[in-house]
Amino acid sequence: MKKLIIVRHGLYNCDDMNLSEAGRRQMHKLATDIIVDMGGSRMLILSSTAPRAKQSAEVLMKDLSTTMELYEVLWSEAVRPVQMPKIIEMIDVYKESYDVLILVTHLEYANWLPSYYAEHVLEKKESCYNTIEKGGMVVIDCAEASIN
């Protein structure tokens, strides 16, 4: 795996928790950015099962012409605690088969996973806690051991 991309789901409708049109536009924009930087790479999307994340992943999947798998563990909120070691195990299953893994998830993983991955997998102390807005992404370059 050359790159690990962590995507926070797009904007959603508060009444039904489904991805909004603005959220779909965000995902189309992200897909365009990913294609520019990583087009031609073997990619896989791993998504939370939450409707807003799954719908975000579906837009990316179509635009990137790739496949997607759903994981309950990627859904984090008050009643679904963050489980970083399980996420690392999940990534490990796929990292030899794909150039780019794209995780579509929620606030907690989007904000905390980059630093955790850098420290525990890349063995690099990287303080990069940032708030990733809905529809945003962070790219971990595994070969360079850097976070963008």
C-alpha positions in Angstrom: 0.0 0.0 0.0 1.4 3.3 -1.1 -1.3 5.6 0.2 -4.0 5.4 2.9 -6.7 8.0 2.4 -9.1 8.7 5.3 -12.3 10.4 4.2 -14.9 11.9 6.5 -18.4 11.3 5.0 -20.0 14.2 3.2 -22.7 16.6 4.4 -26.0 14.9 5.2 -29.6 15.7 5.9 -30.3 15.9 9.6 -33.9 14.7 9.2 -33.1 11.3 7.6 -29.3 11.1 8.0 -28.8 10.5 4.3 -26.1 12.2 2.2 -27.3 15.6 0.9 -26.8 16.9 -2.6 -24.0 19.1 -1.2 -22.4 16.0 0.3 -22.6 14.2 -3.1 -20.8 17.2 -4.7 -18.1 17.0 -2.0 -17.5 13.3 -2.9 -17.4 14.0 -6.6 -14.8 16.7 -5.9 -12.7 14.3 -3.7 -12.9 11.6 -6.4 -11.5 14.1 -8.9 -8.7 15.0 -6.5 -7.9 11.4 -6.0 -7.8 10.6 -9.7 -5.4 13.5 -10.4 -3.0 12.3 -7.7 -3.5 8.5 -7.9 -5.2 7.6 -11.1 -4.3 4.1 -12.4 -3.6 2.8 -8.9 -5.2 -0.4 -7.5 -7.8 1.1 -5.1 -10.3 -0.3 -2.6 -12.8 1.6 -0.5 -13.6 0.4 3.0 -16.6 2.2 4.4 -18.6 2.6 7.6 -22.1 1.1 7.4 -23.7 4.4 8.4 -26.0 5.5 5.6 -24.2 8.9 5.1 -20.8 7.1 4.9 -22.0 4.3 2.7 -23.6 6.8 0.3 -20.4 8.8 0.3 -18.4 5.7 -0.5 -20.8 4.7 -3.3 -20.2 8.1 -5.0 -16.4 7.6 -4.7 -16.7 4.0 -5.9 -18.6 4.9 -9.0 -16.3 7.9 -9.8 -13.1 5.9 -9.2 -14.3 2.8 -10.9 -13.4 0.6 -8.0 -15.0 -1.6 -5.4 -16.1 -1.1 -1.8 -16.5 -3.2 1.4 -18.5 -2.2 4.4 -17.3 -2.4 8.0 -19.3 -1.7 11.1 -16.1 -0.9 13.1 -15.6 2.2 10.9 -18.9 3.7 12.3 -17.8 5.8 15.3 -20.1 7.8 17.6 -21.1 7.9 21.3 -22.5 4.3 21.3 -19.8 3.0 18.9 -16.4 3.6 20.5 -13.2 4.1 18.5 -11.3 0.8 18.1 -7.9 1.8 16.6 -6.2 -1.7 16.9 -9.2 -3.3 14.9 -8.8 -0.6 12.2 -5.1 -1.4 11.9 -5.9 -5.1 11.6 -8.5 -4.4 8.9 -6.0 -2.3 7.0 -3.3 -5.0 7.3 -5.6 -7.5 5.5 -5.6 -5.3 2.4 -2.3 -3.4 2.3 -0.4 -5.9 0.2 -3.2 -6.2 -2.5 -3.9 -2.5 -3.1 -1.8 0.6 -3.9 -4.5 2.9 -2.3 -6.9 2.1 0.5 -9.7 4.7 1.1 -11.5 4.6 4.4 -14.8 6.4 4.5 -15.6 7.1 8.1 -16.6 9.7 10.8 -15.2 12.5 12.8 -13.3 10.5 15.4 -11.4 8.2 13.0 -10.9 11.1 10.5 -9.3 13.2 13.2 -7.4 10.6 15.3 -6.4 7.8 12.9 -3.7 9.7 11.0 -1.6 10.3 14.1 -2.3 6.8 15.4 -1.3 5.2 12.2 1.9 7.3 11.9 3.0 6.3 15.4 2.0 2.7 15.5 2.5 1.5 12.0 5.0 3.9 10.3 6.8 4.3 13.7 6.9 8.1 13.2 5.8 10.5 15.9 3.5 12.7 13.9 1.3 15.2 15.7 -1.3 16.0 13.1 -4.6 16.2 15.0 -6.7 18.4 12.8 -10.4 18.6 12.5 -11.3 17.1 9.2 -14.5 18.7 7.9 -17.4 16.7 6.5 -16.4 15.8 2.9 -12.7 16.3 3.7 -9.8 13.8 3.5 -6.3 13.3 4.8 -3.7 11.3 2.8 -1.0 9.2 4.5 1.9 8.5 2.2 3.2 5.2 3.5 6.3 5.2 1.4 7.3 8.7 2.5 5.9 8.2 6.0 4.2 11.5 5.8 0.7 12.9 6.2 -0.8 15.5 3.9 
